[in-house]
Amino acid sequence: MSTLVVVGVQWGDEGKGKIVHLLGQQADVVVRYQGGNNAGHTVIFDGKHFVLHLIPSGILQPGKKCLIGNGVVIDPIALHEEIKFLEKRKIHVRGRLFIADAAHVILDYHRYLDCLREEVAGQGKIGTTRRGIGPAYSDKVGRTGIRIADYINPAVFRPLLERNLREKSPLLARFGSLKQIRAGVLKRYESLRRFLLPFVVDGPQYVYRAVEADKKILFESAQGTMLDVDFGTYPYVTSSNPVAGGVCIGSGLAPTQIDEVLGVLKAYTTRVGEGPFPTELKDELGESLRQRGMEFGATTGRPRRCGWFDAVAVRHAVRINGSRWLALTKLDVLEGVHPLRIGVGYRVGKQILKEFPNDRNLQAKAEPVYEDMPGFEGSIRGMTRYAQLPGNARRYVKRLEELVGAKVAMISLGRSREETIILDSNFPWKP
């Protein structure tokens, strides 16, 4: 048995989908352990473009089994559409995809409440995808949530739905009468319930049986560490725990059974939505990175904010996740950029911070302290060996390793799995 957690160590959108697809060739089982359909993993496979929101990227690898863990919040409509999308693209899903019965469901009223929260917040909005993820997690921890096990049992589901509609009626009034909202939820309920039934399993038991059978299991996060509800730039975070520790709560894997953690990071930094971003570039270079890196959200299409590599934030993330290994993506986007700047500290007034602060005021006021390195020229796309990279590119990679405290195991130079340099290292899941 061997387990690997693939986790983002920035603000998400690091390229985890491609890495999971690449390493998924070795896995027997791929498990998604948190988030909802606010995530978007882009994979280029056999010349085809796939964007997955709920289903693990491993589904694109023939014969691999996939589990949506209990830590995920599931919109039944979105999941139905995603399965149908894959089936139309000739990807076999049935008998390979499973859903933990303890995962919570997102219903119409969660999406309404998500929109309401953002509108009421005004300038203090978080910048959510408005897909109901936050309100669904709020119901979960508030002990009023509806799980997949409840959803597929009408005798349990209908009373729970009525209770939730009554409790939320003052907030839902602006979106229509309770009768209308109830009708919206129930319109496709029976067909969705029957559709989901064959996929539903006891999630922890499924993971336990895979461990007992000595299977190789890959765990896939959504979002990134700096959006973690506990360790990110709170309150501008997601509502779950993308960090490696979230695997145990979100899937049922025992903590002692995590073998390796691979952190995925870009050669620069991006962020979607509101919140602090000390190394953000609001100039022509920032726009150039956005265009060259195709930095637009896979889920919403929103332009991503772009900036220099932030070693302070990544070092914080590497430590929390216990990431000994890194997958570096989009190094090719930095071709011809001079100099290359790395954020190595934050200046707040006369104070220099070397560690990432939890204080939201310090995060908001932080100005980056940069270390400059010479850039590199020439196209590196298509290179397959580390030695082929320009000397300055290799020096940049080495410096990132030194600053964040982890070893780069692979470098992605494009969106397809073939466009990847595998470094000569002891990384146990080397493709």
MITOR-903743 format. One record per residue (C-alpha): x, z, y. Coordinates in nm, 2 decimals, padded with zeros to 4 digits. Example, Ala and Ser with C-alpha at 12.3 -4.5 7.8 and 13.67 -1.06 7.14 Angstrom:
BEGIN
<doba x="01.23" z="00.78" y="-00.45"/>
<doba x="01.37" z="00.71" y="-00.11"/>
end
This chain:
BEGIN
<doba x="00.00" z="00.00" y="00.00"/>
<doba x="00.12" z="-00.09" y="00.35"/>
<doba x="-00.06" z="-00.04" y="00.68"/>
<doba x="00.01" z="-00.19" y="01.02"/>
<doba x="-00.16" z="-00.12" y="01.35"/>
<doba x="-00.15" z="-00.40" y="01.61"/>
<doba x="-00.21" z="-00.26" y="01.95"/>
<doba x="-00.19" z="-00.38" y="02.31"/>
<doba x="00.06" z="-00.18" y="02.52"/>
<doba x="-00.05" z="-00.31" y="02.87"/>
<doba x="-00.40" z="-00.35" y="03.02"/>
<doba x="-00.52" z="-00.58" y="02.74"/>
<doba x="-00.51" z="-00.96" y="02.71"/>
<doba x="-00.16" z="-00.94" y="02.57"/>
<doba x="-00.22" z="-01.20" y="02.30"/>
<doba x="-00.31" z="-00.97" y="02.01"/>
<doba x="-00.54" z="-01.23" y="01.85"/>
<doba x="-00.26" z="-01.47" y="01.78"/>
<doba x="-00.04" z="-01.20" y="01.65"/>
<doba x="-00.31" z="-01.06" y="01.42"/>
<doba x="-00.38" z="-01.42" y="01.29"/>
<doba x="00.00" z="-01.47" y="01.23"/>
<doba x="00.06" z="-01.14" y="01.05"/>
<doba x="-00.28" z="-01.16" y="00.88"/>
<doba x="-00.13" z="-01.42" y="00.64"/>
<doba x="00.03" z="-01.12" y="00.46"/>
<doba x="-00.27" z="-00.88" y="00.48"/>
<doba x="-00.53" z="-00.83" y="00.22"/>
<doba x="-00.77" z="-00.66" y="00.47"/>
<doba x="-00.80" z="-00.68" y="00.85"/>
<doba x="-00.99" z="-00.40" y="01.02"/>
<doba x="-01.12" z="-00.38" y="01.38"/>
<doba x="-01.15" z="-00.02" y="01.48"/>
<doba x="-01.28" z="00.01" y="01.84"/>
<doba x="-01.44" z="-00.18" y="02.14"/>
<doba x="-01.73" z="-00.42" y="02.14"/>
<doba x="-01.80" z="-00.77" y="02.24"/>
<doba x="-01.63" z="-00.71" y="02.57"/>
<doba x="-01.31" z="-00.81" y="02.40"/>
<doba x="-01.20" z="-01.17" y="02.35"/>
<doba x="-00.92" z="-01.27" y="02.11"/>
<doba x="-00.82" z="-01.63" y="02.14"/>
<doba x="-00.66" z="-01.81" y="01.84"/>
<doba x="-00.55" z="-02.17" y="01.80"/>
<doba x="-00.58" z="-02.26" y="01.43"/>
<doba x="-00.54" z="-02.60" y="01.27"/>
<doba x="-00.57" z="-02.76" y="01.62"/>
<doba x="-00.91" z="-02.58" y="01.68"/>
<doba x="-00.98" z="-02.32" y="01.95"/>
<doba x="-01.15" z="-02.00" y="01.84"/>
<doba x="-01.25" z="-01.70" y="02.07"/>
<doba x="-01.36" z="-01.40" y="01.87"/>
<doba x="-01.53" z="-01.10" y="02.02"/>
<doba x="-01.63" z="-00.87" y="01.74"/>
<doba x="-01.50" z="-01.01" y="01.41"/>
<doba x="-01.14" z="-00.94" y="01.33"/>
<doba x="-00.90" z="-01.24" y="01.38"/>
<doba x="-00.81" z="-01.22" y="01.01"/>
<doba x="-01.14" z="-01.40" y="00.93"/>
<doba x="-00.96" z="-01.72" y="01.01"/>
<doba x="-00.72" z="-01.66" y="00.72"/>
<doba x="-00.87" z="-01.80" y="00.40"/>
<doba x="-00.96" z="-01.53" y="00.14"/>
<doba x="-00.88" z="-01.23" y="00.36"/>
<doba x="-01.14" z="-00.95" y="00.38"/>
<doba x="-01.24" z="-00.81" y="00.72"/>
<doba x="-01.41" z="-00.49" y="00.82"/>
<doba x="-01.57" z="-00.40" y="01.16"/>
<doba x="-01.51" z="-00.02" y="01.16"/>
<doba x="-01.73" z="00.26" y="01.27"/>
<doba x="-01.54" z="00.29" y="01.60"/>
<doba x="-01.68" z="-00.04" y="01.72"/>
<doba x="-02.01" z="-00.07" y="01.90"/>
<doba x="-02.20" z="-00.38" y="01.78"/>
<doba x="-02.45" z="-00.60" y="01.96"/>
<doba x="-02.65" z="-00.74" y="01.66"/>
<doba x="-02.74" z="-01.05" y="01.86"/>
<doba x="-02.38" z="-01.12" y="01.96"/>
<doba x="-02.26" z="-01.06" y="01.60"/>
<doba x="-02.52" z="-01.29" y="01.46"/>
<doba x="-02.41" z="-01.57" y="01.71"/>
<doba x="-02.04" z="-01.52" y="01.62"/>
<doba x="-02.10" z="-01.54" y="01.25"/>
<doba x="-02.31" z="-01.86" y="01.30"/>
<doba x="-02.04" z="-02.00" y="01.52"/>
<doba x="-01.78" z="-01.95" y="01.25"/>
<doba x="-01.99" z="-02.09" y="00.98"/>
<doba x="-02.05" z="-02.40" y="01.18"/>
<doba x="-01.68" z="-02.44" y="01.21"/>
<doba x="-01.65" z="-02.42" y="00.83"/>
<doba x="-01.51" z="-02.07" y="00.82"/>
<doba x="-01.65" z="-01.89" y="00.52"/>
<doba x="-01.77" z="-01.54" y="00.63"/>
<doba x="-02.02" z="-01.41" y="00.37"/>
<doba x="-01.85" z="-01.19" y="00.11"/>
<doba x="-01.55" z="-01.15" y="00.33"/>
<doba x="-01.69" z="-00.97" y="00.64"/>
<doba x="-01.81" z="-00.62" y="00.61"/>
<doba x="-01.96" z="-00.38" y="00.87"/>
<doba x="-01.93" z="00.00" y="00.87"/>
<doba x="-02.28" z="00.16" y="00.85"/>
<doba x="-02.17" z="00.43" y="01.09"/>
<doba x="-02.09" z="00.19" y="01.38"/>
<doba x="-02.33" z="00.22" y="01.67"/>
<doba x="-02.55" z="-00.06" y="01.80"/>
<doba x="-02.59" z="-00.21" y="02.15"/>
<doba x="-02.95" z="-00.29" y="02.24"/>
<doba x="-03.11" z="-00.46" y="02.54"/>
<doba x="-03.14" z="-00.14" y="02.74"/>
<doba x="-02.77" z="-00.07" y="02.71"/>
<doba x="-02.69" z="-00.39" y="02.89"/>
<doba x="-02.95" z="-00.31" y="03.16"/>
<doba x="-02.79" z="00.04" y="03.22"/>
<doba x="-02.44" z="-00.12" y="03.23"/>
<doba x="-02.55" z="-00.35" y="03.51"/>
<doba x="-02.72" z="-00.06" y="03.69"/>
<doba x="-02.41" z="00.16" y="03.68"/>
<doba x="-02.20" z="-00.12" y="03.83"/>
<doba x="-02.45" z="-00.19" y="04.11"/>
<doba x="-02.50" z="00.17" y="04.20"/>
<doba x="-02.12" z="00.23" y="04.21"/>
<doba x="-02.07" z="-00.03" y="04.48"/>
<doba x="-01.70" z="-00.04" y="04.58"/>
<doba x="-01.63" z="00.22" y="04.32"/>
<doba x="-01.73" z="-00.01" y="04.04"/>
<doba x="-01.51" z="-00.03" y="03.73"/>
<doba x="-01.55" z="-00.40" y="03.67"/>
<doba x="-01.71" z="-00.39" y="03.33"/>
<doba x="-01.83" z="-00.70" y="03.14"/>
<doba x="-02.18" z="-00.57" y="03.17"/>
<doba x="-02.24" z="-00.61" y="02.80"/>
<doba x="-02.36" z="-00.26" y="02.74"/>
<doba x="-02.05" z="-00.12" y="02.58"/>
<doba x="-02.01" z="00.19" y="02.80"/>
<doba x="-02.37" z="00.30" y="02.78"/>
<doba x="-02.36" z="00.26" y="02.40"/>
<doba x="-02.06" z="00.48" y="02.37"/>
<doba x="-02.23" z="00.73" y="02.61"/>
<doba x="-02.52" z="00.75" y="02.37"/>
<doba x="-02.28" z="00.79" y="02.08"/>
<doba x="-02.10" z="01.10" y="02.22"/>
<doba x="-02.44" z="01.22" y="02.37"/>
<doba x="-02.58" z="01.22" y="02.01"/>
<doba x="-02.86" z="00.99" y="02.10"/>
<doba x="-02.70" z="00.67" y="01.96"/>
<doba x="-02.84" z="00.44" y="01.69"/>
<doba x="-02.60" z="00.35" y="01.41"/>
<doba x="-02.61" z="00.04" y="01.19"/>
<doba x="-02.74" z="00.26" y="00.91"/>
<doba x="-03.03" z="00.36" y="01.13"/>
<doba x="-03.09" z="00.00" y="01.25"/>
<doba x="-03.13" z="-00.15" y="00.91"/>
<doba x="-03.39" z="00.12" y="00.82"/>
<doba x="-03.71" z="00.05" y="01.01"/>
<doba x="-03.85" z="00.40" y="00.93"/>
<doba x="-03.55" z="00.55" y="01.11"/>
<doba x="-03.49" z="00.29" y="01.38"/>
<doba x="-03.83" z="00.27" y="01.54"/>
<doba x="-03.87" z="00.65" y="01.62"/>
<doba x="-03.52" z="00.65" y="01.76"/>
<doba x="-03.59" z="00.35" y="01.97"/>
<doba x="-03.90" z="00.52" y="02.11"/>
<doba x="-03.71" z="00.84" y="02.19"/>
<doba x="-03.44" z="00.66" y="02.37"/>
<doba x="-03.68" z="00.44" y="02.57"/>
<doba x="-03.87" z="00.75" y="02.69"/>
<doba x="-03.55" z="00.94" y="02.78"/>
<doba x="-03.41" z="00.64" y="02.98"/>
<doba x="-03.74" z="00.53" y="03.13"/>
<doba x="-03.67" z="00.65" y="03.49"/>
<doba x="-03.35" z="00.44" y="03.50"/>
<doba x="-03.50" z="00.14" y="03.32"/>
<doba x="-03.81" z="00.11" y="03.54"/>
<doba x="-03.64" z="-00.15" y="03.77"/>
<doba x="-03.60" z="-00.38" y="03.47"/>
<doba x="-03.96" z="-00.39" y="03.37"/>
<doba x="-04.21" z="-00.17" y="03.19"/>
<doba x="-04.12" z="00.01" y="02.87"/>
<doba x="-04.36" z="-00.22" y="02.69"/>
<doba x="-04.16" z="-00.52" y="02.80"/>
<doba x="-03.83" z="-00.37" y="02.72"/>
<doba x="-03.95" z="-00.25" y="02.38"/>
<doba x="-04.08" z="-00.60" y="02.31"/>
<doba x="-03.74" z="-00.75" y="02.40"/>
<doba x="-03.56" z="-00.52" y="02.16"/>
<doba x="-03.81" z="-00.59" y="01.88"/>
<doba x="-03.85" z="-00.96" y="01.93"/>
<doba x="-03.56" z="-01.04" y="01.69"/>
<doba x="-03.53" z="-00.71" y="01.52"/>
<doba x="-03.67" z="-00.79" y="01.18"/>
<doba x="-03.47" z="-01.11" y="01.14"/>
<doba x="-03.15" z="-00.95" y="01.26"/>
<doba x="-03.20" z="-00.65" y="01.03"/>
<doba x="-03.24" z="-00.87" y="00.73"/>
<doba x="-02.94" z="-01.09" y="00.84"/>
<doba x="-02.71" z="-00.79" y="00.87"/>
<doba x="-02.81" z="-00.61" y="00.55"/>
<doba x="-02.56" z="-00.79" y="00.31"/>
<doba x="-02.27" z="-00.71" y="00.54"/>
<doba x="-02.32" z="-00.33" y="00.56"/>
<doba x="-02.09" z="-00.09" y="00.37"/>
<doba x="-01.96" z="00.27" y="00.39"/>
<doba x="-01.66" z="00.20" y="00.62"/>
<doba x="-01.43" z="00.49" y="00.52"/>
<doba x="-01.50" z="00.43" y="00.15"/>
<doba x="-01.42" z="00.07" y="00.19"/>
<doba x="-01.08" z="00.16" y="00.36"/>
<doba x="-01.02" z="00.43" y="00.10"/>
<doba x="-01.07" z="00.19" y="-00.19"/>
<doba x="-00.84" z="-00.07" y="-00.03"/>
<doba x="-00.57" z="00.20" y="00.00"/>
<doba x="-00.62" z="00.31" y="-00.36"/>
<doba x="-00.59" z="-00.05" y="-00.47"/>
<doba x="-00.25" z="-00.07" y="-00.30"/>
<doba x="-00.37" z="-00.34" y="-00.05"/>
<doba x="-00.19" z="-00.44" y="00.27"/>
<doba x="-00.42" z="-00.34" y="00.56"/>
<doba x="-00.38" z="-00.46" y="00.92"/>
<doba x="-00.57" z="-00.27" y="01.19"/>
<doba x="-00.66" z="-00.47" y="01.51"/>
<doba x="-00.74" z="-00.31" y="01.85"/>
<doba x="-00.93" z="-00.45" y="02.13"/>
<doba x="-00.82" z="-00.40" y="02.50"/>
<doba x="-00.49" z="-00.23" y="02.57"/>
<doba x="-00.34" z="00.12" y="02.59"/>
<doba x="-00.37" z="00.13" y="02.97"/>
<doba x="-00.74" z="00.09" y="02.93"/>
<doba x="-00.77" z="00.38" y="02.68"/>
<doba x="-01.04" z="00.63" y="02.79"/>
<doba x="-00.79" z="00.92" y="02.75"/>
<doba x="-00.45" z="00.77" y="02.83"/>
<doba x="-00.53" z="00.48" y="03.06"/>
<doba x="-00.59" z="00.45" y="03.44"/>
<doba x="-00.91" z="00.66" y="03.42"/>
<doba x="-01.18" z="00.60" y="03.53"/>
<doba x="-01.09" z="00.23" y="03.53"/>
<doba x="-01.08" z="00.21" y="03.16"/>
<doba x="-01.28" z="00.11" y="02.86"/>
<doba x="-01.50" z="00.36" y="02.68"/>
<doba x="-01.31" z="00.39" y="02.35"/>
<doba x="-00.95" z="00.45" y="02.22"/>
<doba x="-00.75" z="00.13" y="02.17"/>
<doba x="-00.44" z="00.34" y="02.09"/>
<doba x="-00.30" z="00.36" y="01.74"/>
<doba x="-00.45" z="00.71" y="01.70"/>
<doba x="-00.80" z="00.55" y="01.74"/>
<doba x="-00.75" z="00.38" y="01.40"/>
<doba x="-00.82" z="00.71" y="01.21"/>
<doba x="-01.14" z="00.79" y="01.40"/>
<doba x="-01.25" z="00.43" y="01.42"/>
<doba x="-01.20" z="00.34" y="01.05"/>
<doba x="-01.16" z="00.65" y="00.84"/>
<doba x="-00.79" z="00.59" y="00.76"/>
<doba x="-00.61" z="00.92" y="00.71"/>
<doba x="-00.34" z="00.98" y="00.98"/>
<doba x="-00.07" z="01.01" y="00.72"/>
<doba x="-00.14" z="00.66" y="00.60"/>
<doba x="-00.03" z="00.47" y="00.91"/>
<doba x="00.30" z="00.31" y="00.82"/>
<doba x="00.39" z="00.09" y="01.12"/>
<doba x="00.27" z="00.02" y="01.48"/>
<doba x="00.34" z="-00.31" y="01.65"/>
<doba x="00.29" z="-00.31" y="02.03"/>
<doba x="00.19" z="-00.65" y="02.18"/>
<doba x="00.30" z="-00.71" y="02.54"/>
<doba x="00.34" z="-01.00" y="02.79"/>
<doba x="00.67" z="-01.08" y="02.96"/>
<doba x="00.48" z="-01.00" y="03.28"/>
<doba x="00.17" z="-00.80" y="03.35"/>
<doba x="-00.20" z="-00.88" y="03.38"/>
<doba x="-00.52" z="-00.69" y="03.44"/>
<doba x="-00.89" z="-00.78" y="03.45"/>
<doba x="-01.13" z="-00.58" y="03.66"/>
<doba x="-01.08" z="-00.30" y="03.91"/>
<doba x="-00.82" z="-00.02" y="03.91"/>
<doba x="-00.46" z="00.05" y="04.00"/>
<doba x="-00.20" z="-00.21" y="03.93"/>
<doba x="00.13" z="-00.11" y="04.09"/>
<doba x="00.33" z="-00.43" y="04.02"/>
<doba x="00.05" z="-00.67" y="04.11"/>
<doba x="00.14" z="-00.99" y="04.29"/>
<doba x="-00.11" z="-01.10" y="04.55"/>
<doba x="00.09" z="-01.40" y="04.67"/>
<doba x="00.16" z="-01.76" y="04.56"/>
<doba x="00.37" z="-01.64" y="04.27"/>
<doba x="00.09" z="-01.43" y="04.14"/>
<doba x="-00.14" z="-01.74" y="04.15"/>
<doba x="00.13" z="-01.95" y="03.99"/>
<doba x="00.15" z="-01.71" y="03.70"/>
<doba x="-00.22" z="-01.71" y="03.66"/>
<doba x="-00.24" z="-02.09" y="03.65"/>
<doba x="00.07" z="-02.14" y="03.43"/>
<doba x="-00.03" z="-01.86" y="03.19"/>
<doba x="-00.40" z="-01.97" y="03.18"/>
<doba x="-00.49" z="-01.61" y="03.28"/>
<doba x="-00.86" z="-01.62" y="03.27"/>
<doba x="-01.07" z="-01.38" y="03.06"/>
<doba x="-01.16" z="-01.51" y="02.71"/>
<doba x="-01.49" z="-01.31" y="02.73"/>
<doba x="-01.60" z="-01.36" y="03.09"/>
<doba x="-01.37" z="-01.63" y="03.23"/>
<doba x="-01.28" z="-01.40" y="03.52"/>
<doba x="-00.93" z="-01.46" y="03.67"/>
<doba x="-00.68" z="-01.20" y="03.56"/>
<doba x="-00.47" z="-01.02" y="03.82"/>
<doba x="-00.10" z="-01.10" y="03.76"/>
<doba x="00.22" z="-00.91" y="03.84"/>
<doba x="00.57" z="-00.82" y="03.74"/>
<doba x="00.65" z="-00.64" y="03.42"/>
<doba x="00.58" z="-00.27" y="03.45"/>
<doba x="00.83" z="-00.08" y="03.23"/>
<doba x="00.69" z="00.26" y="03.33"/>
<doba x="00.34" z="00.18" y="03.20"/>
<doba x="00.47" z="00.01" y="02.88"/>
<doba x="00.71" z="00.30" y="02.80"/>
<doba x="00.41" z="00.54" y="02.84"/>
<doba x="00.21" z="00.32" y="02.60"/>
<doba x="00.49" z="00.28" y="02.35"/>
<doba x="00.53" z="00.66" y="02.32"/>
<doba x="00.16" z="00.73" y="02.28"/>
<doba x="00.13" z="00.46" y="02.00"/>
<doba x="00.45" z="00.54" y="01.83"/>
<doba x="00.54" z="00.16" y="01.85"/>
<doba x="00.88" z="00.10" y="01.70"/>
<doba x="00.82" z="-00.27" y="01.72"/>
<doba x="00.70" z="-00.52" y="01.98"/>
<doba x="00.56" z="-00.87" y="01.99"/>
<doba x="00.65" z="-01.03" y="02.33"/>
<doba x="00.42" z="-01.31" y="02.45"/>
<doba x="00.43" z="-01.57" y="02.72"/>
<doba x="00.80" z="-01.55" y="02.80"/>
<doba x="00.78" z="-01.93" y="02.86"/>
<doba x="00.55" z="-01.87" y="03.16"/>
<doba x="00.85" z="-01.72" y="03.35"/>
<doba x="01.05" z="-02.04" y="03.33"/>
<doba x="01.22" z="-02.12" y="03.66"/>
<doba x="01.11" z="-01.79" y="03.83"/>
<doba x="01.40" z="-01.64" y="04.03"/>
<doba x="01.47" z="-01.35" y="04.03"/>
<doba x="01.28" z="-01.17" y="03.75"/>
<doba x="01.17" z="-00.83" y="03.87"/>
<doba x="01.09" z="-00.53" y="03.65"/>
<doba x="00.91" z="-00.23" y="03.77"/>
<doba x="01.13" z="00.07" y="03.67"/>
<doba x="00.97" z="00.34" y="03.87"/>
<doba x="00.70" z="00.42" y="04.13"/>
<doba x="00.75" z="00.54" y="04.49"/>
<doba x="00.48" z="00.77" y="04.63"/>
<doba x="00.59" z="00.88" y="04.98"/>
<doba x="00.94" z="01.02" y="04.94"/>
<doba x="00.89" z="01.09" y="04.57"/>
<doba x="01.02" z="00.86" y="04.29"/>
<doba x="00.82" z="00.87" y="03.97"/>
<doba x="00.99" z="00.76" y="03.64"/>
<doba x="00.69" z="00.85" y="03.42"/>
<doba x="00.33" z="00.72" y="03.44"/>
<doba x="00.11" z="00.97" y="03.63"/>
<doba x="-00.24" z="01.08" y="03.53"/>
<doba x="-00.33" z="01.17" y="03.89"/>
<doba x="-00.56" z="00.89" y="04.01"/>
<doba x="-00.44" z="00.93" y="04.37"/>
<doba x="-00.08" z="00.89" y="04.26"/>
<doba x="-00.18" z="00.58" y="04.06"/>
<doba x="-00.36" z="00.43" y="04.36"/>
<doba x="-00.07" z="00.50" y="04.60"/>
<doba x="00.22" z="00.41" y="04.37"/>
<doba x="00.45" z="00.14" y="04.50"/>
<doba x="00.69" z="-00.02" y="04.25"/>
<doba x="01.06" z="00.04" y="04.24"/>
<doba x="01.21" z="-00.29" y="04.11"/>
<doba x="01.52" z="-00.39" y="03.92"/>
<doba x="01.61" z="-00.76" y="03.96"/>
<doba x="01.75" z="-00.99" y="03.70"/>
<doba x="01.85" z="-01.35" y="03.72"/>
<doba x="01.58" z="-01.60" y="03.60"/>
<doba x="01.63" z="-01.88" y="03.35"/>
<doba x="01.58" z="-02.26" y="03.37"/>
<doba x="01.46" z="-02.52" y="03.13"/>
<doba x="01.17" z="-02.54" y="02.89"/>
<doba x="01.18" z="-02.29" y="02.60"/>
<doba x="00.85" z="-02.40" y="02.44"/>
<doba x="00.91" z="-02.52" y="02.09"/>
<doba x="01.22" z="-02.31" y="02.03"/>
<doba x="01.22" z="-02.15" y="01.69"/>
<doba x="01.54" z="-01.94" y="01.70"/>
<doba x="01.64" z="-01.66" y="01.93"/>
<doba x="01.98" z="-01.80" y="01.98"/>
<doba x="01.83" z="-02.11" y="02.14"/>
<doba x="01.69" z="-01.92" y="02.43"/>
<doba x="01.89" z="-01.93" y="02.76"/>
<doba x="02.13" z="-01.64" y="02.80"/>
<doba x="01.93" z="-01.50" y="03.09"/>
<doba x="01.61" z="-01.51" y="02.89"/>
<doba x="01.78" z="-01.31" y="02.61"/>
<doba x="01.92" z="-01.06" y="02.86"/>
<doba x="01.57" z="-01.01" y="03.00"/>
<doba x="01.43" z="-00.94" y="02.66"/>
<doba x="01.71" z="-00.70" y="02.58"/>
<doba x="01.65" z="-00.51" y="02.91"/>
<doba x="01.28" z="-00.48" y="02.83"/>
<doba x="01.37" z="-00.32" y="02.50"/>
<doba x="01.61" z="-00.07" y="02.66"/>
<doba x="01.35" z="00.03" y="02.93"/>
<doba x="01.05" z="00.08" y="02.70"/>
<doba x="01.23" z="00.22" y="02.39"/>
<doba x="01.12" z="-00.03" y="02.12"/>
<doba x="01.26" z="-00.33" y="01.94"/>
<doba x="01.12" z="-00.68" y="01.99"/>
<doba x="01.03" z="-00.82" y="01.65"/>
<doba x="00.89" z="-01.15" y="01.76"/>
<doba x="00.85" z="-01.37" y="02.07"/>
<doba x="00.55" z="-01.59" y="02.12"/>
<doba x="00.61" z="-01.91" y="02.32"/>
<doba x="00.27" z="-02.07" y="02.29"/>
<doba x="-00.09" z="-02.01" y="02.17"/>
<doba x="-00.05" z="-02.15" y="01.82"/>
<doba x="00.10" z="-01.95" y="01.54"/>
<doba x="00.38" z="-02.20" y="01.49"/>
<doba x="00.51" z="-02.14" y="01.85"/>
<doba x="00.68" z="-01.81" y="01.76"/>
<doba x="01.04" z="-01.69" y="01.72"/>
<doba x="01.08" z="-01.43" y="01.45"/>
<doba x="01.39" z="-01.22" y="01.53"/>
<doba x="01.63" z="-01.11" y="01.27"/>
<doba x="01.52" z="-00.75" y="01.24"/>
<doba x="01.40" z="-00.50" y="00.98"/>
<doba x="01.03" z="-00.54" y="01.08"/>
<doba x="00.85" z="-00.49" y="00.75"/>
<doba x="00.56" z="-00.73" y="00.82"/>
<doba x="00.79" z="-01.02" y="00.92"/>
<doba x="00.59" z="-01.34" y="00.86"/>
end
